[in-house]
Each structure stands twice: as structure tokens, then as C-alpha cells.
Amino acid sequence: MRFHLIDRIDSWQPHRRITARKVTSVHEGHWQQTPDGPRLAFGLMLEALCQAGTWLIMLSTEHQKRAALLTVREAIASGTVRPGDTLRIEAVVVSRSEEAALIDGTVTCEGRTVLEANGIMCALIDAEELDDPADTARMASRLLGTKAAA
């Protein structure tokens, strides 16, 4: 089962930063029910940020490497995401080696910060160990809004 929390990659700079977005829908099955209505769980906001960081690694390495989460030093939720909201996600590479990357990032919604995280440590592993490279290339093309190579 695939669980995608990125709908579009808006911009990226190899090995430096990525901005992406996720438009939420009431029809998604992962809403936390609260007395104030449904909201997106903290863990899913963090997962969206980690997925953006993974796409940055994959795009920067021409789909050869993928980020696998190891640890998160700090993540603070400071807002609520409701069905229909659009998440704007920015991930920035703080440092990188051949084996690992350290990423910081923010998730905003309607101009307000809803999550800040720093010290997201990821192992860099061979992407083909996890996914078919052709599938990854097709998904990247869709997220970037470009036409896939034949």
C-alpha cells in the first residue's frame, strides 16, 4: 500500500531545498475526529514533511537514493489542519554525506505555520531496493507536472 501526502512539487534545488503541497479532502480516511471536527494528526503533518524531503533526495540523485527516516530531533505542531486545507511544505537540507542527510522543515496552512521540525536524520539508501525505478520516475513526473519519458 502506498501512502502519498504530496500532490505537487512546486520547486526544488538539488541537494538544498524543496517546496511541495498537499490539498486535503474530507474524503480521505485518516482524519482524527475531535469535538471541534476532523483534523489532520500531528504524525501525518510530519510524514508529509518527511515525504517532501525524500522527494528532494530522489530528485537530487536522479532517483538513485531515497531517504529513510532515522530520527527527528524536534517537531512542534502549532496549528490545526482541517479538510479542504492546503499544506505548503518546505524541506531544507542542513547537511549531507553519501550515507545520510539532515533536514529541517516547516508545514504551513493558509499562511500560518502548523508544524516546524529540525534535525530530521535520514539514511540514504539505494532507491531500487524499495521501489521500481520506472514507477518512481512516473510519480516524479506527475508531481513535477512534466511529461514522463517514454
Backbone hydrogen bonds in HBPLUS format (Angstrom, degrees):
<---DONOR---> <-ACCEPTOR-->    atom                        ^
c    i                          cat <-CA-CA->   ^        H-A-AA   ^      H-
h    n   atom  resd res      DA  || num        DHA   H-A  angle D-A-AA Bond
n    s   type  num  typ     dist DA aas  dist angle  dist       angle   num
A0007-ASP N   A0021-ARG O   2.77 MM  14  5.86 167.2  1.79 155.7 160.0     1
A0008-ARG N   A0021-ARG O   3.37 MM  13  5.47 151.3  2.45 142.8 143.2     2
A0021-ARG N   A0008-ARG O   2.91 MM  13  5.47 148.4  2.01 155.6 160.5     3
A0009-ILE N   A0143-LEU O   2.85 MM 134  5.40 169.7  1.86 131.1 130.6     4
A0010-ASP N   A0019-THR O   2.81 MM   9  5.48 139.1  1.98 132.8 145.2     5
A0011-SER N   A0019-THR O   3.32 MM   8  5.29 162.0  2.35 136.0 136.8     6
A0019-THR N   A0011-SER O   2.87 MM   8  5.29 162.1  1.90 151.4 150.2     7
A0013-GLN N   A0017-ARG O   2.85 MM   4  5.31 159.2  1.89 153.2 155.7     8
A0016-ARG N   A0013-GLN O   2.92 MM   3  5.36 158.8  1.96 144.1 141.4     9
A0017-ARG N   A0013-GLN O   3.23 MM   4  5.31 152.1  2.31 133.0 141.2    10
A0093-VAL N   A0016-ARG O   2.76 MM  77  5.09 165.3  1.78 143.5 148.7    11
A0018-ILE N   A0091-ALA O   2.97 MM  73  5.44 145.6  2.09 152.9 160.4    12
A0091-ALA N   A0018-ILE O   3.03 MM  73  5.44 156.1  2.09 149.3 156.9    13
A0020-ALA N   A0089-ILE O   2.82 MM  69  5.06 154.8  1.88 143.2 151.1    14
A0089-ILE N   A0020-ALA O   2.79 MM  69  5.06 176.5  1.79 150.0 150.0    15
A0022-LYS N   A0087-LEU O   3.02 MM  65  5.01 149.0  2.12 135.7 141.8    16
A0087-LEU N   A0022-LYS O   2.73 MM  65  5.01 163.9  1.75 156.7 154.1    17
A0024-THR N   A0085-ASP O   2.89 MM  61  5.55 173.6  1.89 166.5 168.2    18
A0028-GLU N   A0025-SER O   3.17 MM   3  5.67 171.0  2.18 115.8 118.6    19
A0032-GLN N   A0039-ARG O   2.79 MM   7  5.25 166.0  1.81 164.5 161.4    20
A0039-ARG N   A0032-GLN O   2.91 MM   7  5.25 147.2  2.02 141.5 152.2    21
A0037-GLY N   A0034-THR O   2.92 MM   3  5.07 164.5  1.94 114.6 118.1    22
A0040-LEU N   A0081-VAL O   2.91 MM  41  5.37 148.3  2.01 143.2 151.8    23
A0044-LEU N   A0041-ALA O   3.05 MM   3  5.41 130.9  2.30 105.8 118.3    24
A0045-MET N   A0041-ALA O   3.21 MM   4  6.66 147.5  2.32 149.8 159.2    25
A0045-MET N   A0042-PHE O   3.10 MM   3  5.26 123.4  2.43 100.2 114.5    26
A0046-LEU N   A0042-PHE O   3.05 MM   4  6.38 161.3  2.08 156.1 161.3    27
A0047-GLU N   A0043-GLY O   2.88 MM   4  6.04 148.7  1.97 136.3 145.8    28
A0048-ALA N   A0044-LEU O   2.97 MM   4  6.12 152.5  2.05 140.1 146.2    29
A0049-LEU N   A0045-MET O   3.20 MM   4  6.53 155.6  2.26 145.0 150.7    30
A0050-CYS N   A0046-LEU O   2.93 MM   4  6.25 158.9  1.97 151.4 157.6    31
A0051-GLN N   A0047-GLU O   2.81 MM   4  6.03 153.9  1.88 151.7 158.9    32
A0052-ALA N   A0048-ALA O   3.04 MM   4  6.31 152.4  2.12 144.5 151.5    33
A0053-GLY N   A0049-LEU O   3.04 MM   4  6.38 157.8  2.09 148.5 154.4    34
A0054-THR N   A0050-CYS O   2.90 MM   4  6.18 149.4  1.99 145.6 154.3    35
A0055-TRP N   A0051-GLN O   2.95 MM   4  6.25 157.3  2.00 149.4 154.8    36
A0056-LEU N   A0052-ALA O   2.97 MM   4  6.30 150.6  2.06 147.2 155.7    37
A0057-ILE N   A0053-GLY O   3.09 MM   4  6.41 158.3  2.14 147.5 152.2    38
A0058-MET N   A0054-THR O   2.90 MM   4  6.19 166.6  1.92 155.3 159.1    39
A0059-LEU N   A0055-TRP O   2.82 MM   4  5.91 168.0  1.83 153.0 156.5    40
A0060-SER N   A0056-LEU O   2.92 MM   4  5.93 159.2  1.97 145.8 152.3    41
A0061-THR N   A0057-ILE O   3.07 MM   4  6.17 134.4  2.28 144.0 154.6    42
A0063-HIS N   A0058-MET O   2.59 MM   5  4.35 168.8  1.60 154.9 150.6    43
A0062-GLU N   A0059-LEU O   3.28 MM   3  5.10 165.4  2.30 106.9 107.1    44
A0064-GLN N   A0061-THR O   3.07 MM   3  5.36 152.3  2.15 108.2 116.6    45
A0127-ALA N   A0064-GLN O   2.92 MM  63  5.35 168.6  1.93 123.9 127.8    46
A0066-ARG N   A0125-ILE O   2.85 MM  59  5.39 144.5  1.97 149.1 160.0    47
A0125-ILE N   A0066-ARG O   2.93 MM  59  5.39 164.4  1.95 157.7 157.9    48
A0068-ALA N   A0123-ALA O   2.81 MM  55  5.10 156.1  1.87 150.0 157.8    49
A0123-ALA N   A0068-ALA O   2.85 MM  55  5.10 156.1  1.90 152.5 147.8    50
A0070-LEU N   A0121-MET O   2.78 MM  51  5.45 156.9  1.83 162.1 156.9    51
A0071-THR N   A0121-MET O   3.28 MM  50  5.19 154.2  2.35 129.5 136.5    52
A0121-MET N   A0071-THR O   2.83 MM  50  5.19 150.8  1.92 143.3 152.7    53
A0073-ARG N   A0119-GLY O   3.09 MM  46  4.73 149.8  2.19 107.2 116.6    54
A0074-GLU N   A0118-ASN O   3.11 MM  44  5.47 152.5  2.19 163.6 160.4    55
A0118-ASN N   A0074-GLU O   2.88 MM  44  5.47 155.1  1.94 151.4 158.2    56
A0076-ILE N   A0116-GLU O   2.78 MM  40  5.35 162.7  1.81 159.6 165.0    57
A0116-GLU N   A0076-ILE O   2.95 MM  40  5.35 152.1  2.03 143.0 151.9    58
A0078-SER N   A0114-VAL O   2.92 MM  36  4.72 155.4  1.98 108.4 116.6    59
A0085-ASP N   A0082-ARG O   3.02 MM   3  5.70 161.3  2.06 145.7 147.4    60
A0088-ARG N   A0108-THR O   2.82 MM  20  5.10 162.6  1.85 150.8 154.1    61
A0108-THR N   A0088-ARG O   2.80 MM  20  5.10 164.8  1.82 151.3 156.2    62
A0090-GLU N   A0106-THR O   2.97 MM  16  5.46 165.2  2.00 161.0 163.4    63
A0106-THR N   A0090-GLU O   2.95 MM  16  5.46 149.0  2.05 148.9 159.0    64
A0092-VAL N   A0104-ASP O   2.80 MM  12  5.35 166.5  1.81 164.0 166.3    65
A0104-ASP N   A0092-VAL O   2.94 MM  12  5.35 159.3  1.99 153.7 158.7    66
A0094-VAL N   A0102-LEU O   2.71 MM   8  5.44 158.4  1.76 152.7 159.5    67
A0095-SER N   A0102-LEU O   3.38 MM   7  5.22 156.9  2.43 131.6 135.2    68
A0102-LEU N   A0095-SER O   2.84 MM   7  5.22 164.5  1.86 154.0 152.7    69
A0097-SER N   A0100-ALA O   2.80 MM   3  5.34 161.9  1.83 166.6 166.1    70
A0124-LEU N   A0099-GLU O   2.80 MM  25  5.13 167.8  1.82 130.0 129.6    71
A0101-ALA N   A0122-CYS O   2.90 MM  21  5.31 151.0  1.98 147.6 155.4    72
A0122-CYS N   A0101-ALA O   2.90 MM  21  5.31 164.1  1.93 162.2 165.6    73
A0103-ILE N   A0120-ILE O   2.90 MM  17  4.95 160.0  1.94 133.9 140.4    74
A0120-ILE N   A0103-ILE O   2.88 MM  17  4.95 159.4  1.92 159.8 156.4    75
A0105-GLY N   A0117-ALA O   2.87 MM  12  5.40 163.9  1.89 157.2 155.0    76
A0117-ALA N   A0105-GLY O   2.93 MM  12  5.40 167.2  1.94 159.5 158.1    77
A0107-VAL N   A0115-LEU O   2.84 MM   8  5.04 154.9  1.91 149.8 150.1    78
A0114-VAL N   A0107-VAL O   2.82 MM   7  5.74 169.9  1.83 153.8 157.3    79
A0115-LEU N   A0107-VAL O   3.21 MM   8  5.04 144.3  2.35 146.1 142.1    80
A0109-CYS N   A0112-ARG O   2.80 MM   3  5.35 155.2  1.86 147.9 154.5    81
A0112-ARG N   A0109-CYS O   3.04 MM   3  5.35 167.5  2.06 115.3 119.1    82
A0129-GLU N   A0126-ASP O   3.16 MM   3  5.75 158.6  2.20 114.4 120.9    83
A0130-LEU N   A0127-ALA O   2.95 MM   3  5.62 157.3  2.01 119.7 126.1    84
A0131-ASP N   A0127-ALA O   3.11 MM   4  6.28 166.2  2.13 159.1 163.4    85
A0135-ASP N   A0132-ASP O   3.00 MM   3  5.31 120.3  2.37 107.4 122.0    86
A0136-THR N   A0132-ASP O   3.05 MM   4  6.39 159.3  2.10 156.8 163.4    87
A0137-ALA N   A0133-PRO O   2.95 MM   4  6.17 158.6  2.00 148.5 153.7    88
A0138-ARG N   A0134-ALA O   3.02 MM   4  6.24 156.9  2.07 145.5 151.4    89
A0139-MET N   A0135-ASP O   2.95 MM   4  6.19 162.8  1.98 152.2 156.7    90
A0140-ALA N   A0136-THR O   2.89 MM   4  6.08 159.4  1.94 150.8 156.8    91
A0141-SER N   A0137-ALA O   2.98 MM   4  6.14 158.4  2.03 145.9 151.6    92
A0142-ARG N   A0138-ARG O   3.02 MM   4  6.31 155.8  2.08 146.5 152.9    93
A0143-LEU N   A0139-MET O   2.90 MM   4  6.15 164.2  1.93 154.7 158.6    94
A0144-LEU N   A0140-ALA O   2.90 MM   4  6.03 150.5  1.98 149.6 157.5    95
A0145-GLY N   A0141-SER O   2.97 MM   4  5.98 118.4  2.37 135.5 150.2    96
A0146-THR N   A0141-SER O   2.93 MM   5  5.05 157.1  1.99 151.8 153.1    97
A0145-GLY N   A0142-ARG O   3.16 MM   3  5.06 143.5  2.30  95.2 106.0    98
